[in-house]
Amino acid sequence: TARELAAAQGVPDAVTRLDSDRAAQALIEASRSAALLVVGSAGHGRLTSLLAGSVAAAVGTHARCDTVVVRGDSWDEPGAAERPVVTGIDGSEAGSRVLAAAVAEARARRAPLVVLHAWADTPPPRQDPRCVTEAGHRLLGERVLAHDTGDVEVERVLVHAHPRRELIERSAGAQLVVLGDRGRGGFPGLLLGSTGQALLHQAACPVHLVRTTA
């Protein structure tokens, strides 16, 4: 059945594999030699909850390559192709790879790209909030200009809001959300950041998690 579905999408030479291991373990092991891993948000055990299933949650957290978790129920609607790809960036070095992946996705889909930077922290004492805003715009400009956006229509968005909430809200009008596996608050033992966890369970569209860790 999988081969027939792939052939219908223009991939006649798809290779199938039957694994006796548990789904999550088998997929995580396969991710060691994969460029991209794609899973659904929920499997046979799905209830009425919107939360990601155990396999999607495990793969999103432990996979060794970039992972796409297909969420939402409107991603294949006729108008979905006109929706933007949305990505969130911060000041971390890993943000460059996240933005590169988002640009590549937008170009491949011929879709506009929304690059979002959200800051929710109160500015340090005696620091003018306008300085924080200017720094945010400067960050967005520098990051976008560092990539060849070419024929991709890019919208830069700076908001004073929690990144998780902002990305979840924007996912309702997006065809894909691209973000890193961890942000500025990440540390070596952190497998998936809080923003990634939130989008994995609550986004209204597919989520592309870019692996920025070794």
C-alpha positions in Angstrom: 0.0 0.0 0.0 2.8 2.4 0.8 4.5 1.7 -2.5 1.2 2.4 -4.3 0.7 5.7 -2.5 4.3 6.8 -3.2 3.9 5.9 -6.9 0.7 8.0 -7.1 2.8 10.9 -5.8 5.4 10.4 -8.6 7.9 8.2 -6.7 7.7 4.8 -8.4 10.9 3.4 -6.9 10.1 3.8 -3.2 11.7 1.2 -1.0 9.7 -0.4 1.8 11.0 -2.0 5.0 9.3 -4.1 7.6 10.8 -3.9 11.1 9.9 -6.0 14.0 11.0 -3.4 16.5 8.7 -0.9 18.2 7.8 1.9 15.8 9.6 4.7 17.7 12.8 2.7 18.2 12.8 1.6 14.6 12.3 5.1 13.3 14.9 6.6 15.6 17.4 4.0 14.5 16.6 4.7 10.9 17.2 8.4 11.4 20.9 7.8 12.0 21.4 7.4 8.2 18.5 9.5 7.0 18.4 13.1 5.7 14.8 13.6 6.8 12.2 11.7 8.8 8.5 12.2 8.3 5.8 10.9 10.7 2.2 11.6 11.4 1.2 13.3 14.6 -0.8 10.4 15.9 -1.2 6.7 15.2 -3.7 3.9 16.0 -3.9 5.0 19.6 -5.2 8.5 18.8 -8.1 9.7 21.0 -9.9 13.0 20.6 -6.8 14.9 22.0 -4.9 17.2 19.8 -1.6 16.2 21.4 1.0 14.3 19.3 1.1 10.6 19.7 3.8 8.7 21.6 5.7 7.8 18.4 5.7 11.4 17.0 6.8 12.7 20.4 9.6 10.2 20.7 10.8 10.7 17.2 10.6 14.5 17.5 12.7 14.4 20.6 15.3 11.7 19.8 15.7 11.5 16.0 19.2 12.2 14.8 18.2 14.0 11.6 15.7 16.7 10.7 12.1 15.6 11.4 8.7 16.6 10.0 5.7 15.9 12.1 2.5 16.1 10.0 -0.1 17.9 12.1 -3.4 19.5 11.5 -6.3 18.6 9.2 -6.1 21.3 6.5 -2.5 20.9 5.2 -3.8 19.2 2.0 -6.7 21.6 1.3 -6.6 23.3 -2.2 -5.7 26.7 -0.6 -3.0 25.4 1.6 -0.3 25.8 -1.0 -0.8 29.6 -0.9 -0.1 29.8 2.8 3.3 30.9 4.0 6.1 28.9 5.6 6.7 30.3 9.0 10.0 30.1 11.0 11.1 31.5 14.3 14.7 32.6 14.9 16.6 33.8 17.9 20.1 35.1 18.5 21.7 31.6 18.7 24.2 30.4 16.2 21.9 27.5 15.3 19.4 29.9 14.0 21.3 30.2 10.7 20.7 26.5 9.9 17.0 26.9 10.8 16.6 29.8 8.5 18.5 28.1 5.7 16.0 25.1 6.0 13.0 27.5 6.0 14.2 29.3 2.9 14.8 26.0 1.1 11.3 24.8 2.1 9.7 28.1 0.9 11.5 28.0 -2.4 10.6 24.3 -3.0 7.0 25.0 -2.3 7.0 28.4 -4.1 5.5 29.9 -1.0 6.2 33.1 0.9 8.3 33.0 4.0 7.5 34.6 7.4 10.6 35.1 9.6 9.5 35.7 13.1 11.6 37.0 16.1 9.6 37.2 19.3 10.9 38.6 22.6 8.9 38.3 25.7 11.4 39.2 28.4 11.2 42.6 30.2 14.2 44.8 29.1 16.9 45.1 31.7 16.7 48.0 34.1 17.4 51.4 32.6 17.3 50.0 29.1 14.9 51.7 26.7 12.4 49.2 25.2 13.0 50.9 21.9 16.6 49.7 22.0 15.4 46.1 22.3 13.1 46.6 19.4 15.8 48.1 17.2 18.1 45.2 18.2 15.4 42.8 17.1 14.9 44.4 13.7 18.7 44.5 13.3 18.9 40.7 14.1 16.2 39.9 11.6 17.8 42.0 8.9 21.3 40.5 9.4 20.0 36.9 9.5 17.8 37.3 6.4 20.5 39.1 4.4 23.0 36.3 5.2 21.0 33.9 3.1 20.2 33.8 -0.6 16.5 34.3 -0.5 16.4 34.9 -4.3 12.9 34.5 -5.6 11.5 33.8 -2.1 9.1 36.5 -0.8 10.2 37.2 2.8 8.3 39.0 5.5 10.2 39.9 8.7 8.0 40.0 11.8 9.1 41.3 15.2 6.6 40.9 18.1 6.7 41.3 21.8 5.1 38.0 22.7 6.0 34.5 23.9 7.6 32.6 20.9 5.6 29.5 21.6 2.2 31.2 21.7 3.0 33.3 18.6 4.2 30.4 16.5 1.2 28.2 17.6 -1.2 31.0 16.6 0.5 31.6 13.3 0.5 27.9 12.5 -3.2 28.1 11.9 -2.6 30.2 8.7 0.7 28.5 7.6 1.5 25.4 5.6 4.6 24.6 7.5 6.4 25.8 10.6 10.2 25.5 10.7 12.1 25.8 14.0 15.2 24.5 15.7 15.4 21.6 18.1 16.5 24.0 20.8 17.0 27.7 21.3 19.2 30.1 23.3 18.2 28.3 26.5 19.4 25.0 25.3 22.2 23.0 26.9 24.0 19.8 25.9 21.6 17.5 27.7 18.4 19.1 26.2 17.1 17.0 23.4 14.2 19.2 22.4 13.5 22.7 23.6 10.2 23.9 25.1 9.1 25.7 22.0 9.7 22.6 19.9 7.8 20.5 22.4 4.8 23.0 22.4 4.6 23.1 18.6 4.9 19.3 18.4 1.7 19.0 20.4 -0.3 22.1 19.5 0.6 23.4 16.0 -2.2 23.5 13.5 0.0 22.6 10.6 3.1 20.3 9.9 6.2 21.1 11.9 9.7 20.8 10.6 12.2 20.3 13.4 15.8 21.2 12.3 18.5 19.3 14.1 21.1 21.8 15.3 22.7 19.5 17.8 25.5 16.9 17.2 
